[in-house]
Amino acid sequence: MEFMVIVYPGDPAVEAGKLPDEETMIKMGEFNKELAAAGVLVDMNGLHPSSKGARIRFSNGAALVTDGPFIESRELVGGYWIWKVASKEEAVNWAKRAPMLHGEVLELRQIYAPEDFASAVAEESYKLLDQNASSR
């Protein structure tokens, strides 16, 4: 099973575009190497501040676009991992080892697998994802 591990930064400076210090980056790099060596790491990345993003809200068939920054910065995602693990418990154990800073929060969300969807439309969508992934 796969889990998305969502990172909520604890430092408001992250929303201003400040990157972690070198020591933190080294610790995170070492942790990511452990994840990769264990066959857990599928994907990962950090995200730019919300000031460079947009939100699109849908109502009655209309799409309303709001450019960032977004007010509720404590709820903003700063980055993510995708982990392939045998269980939620394994994902939690890896998350507890992550070299996170004071105030940071990790949220684990299991990702649906193609077999979780019974429709042919979903199967076709996953085939497109597989094709895109293999061309990277």
Beta strands, then each sheet from edge to edge (+ up, - down):
strand 1: 2-8
strand 2: 41-46
strand 3: 54-59
strand 4: 62-67
strand 5: 79-84
strand 6: 105-110
sheet 1: 2+ 5- 1+ 6-
sheet 2: 3+ 4-
end
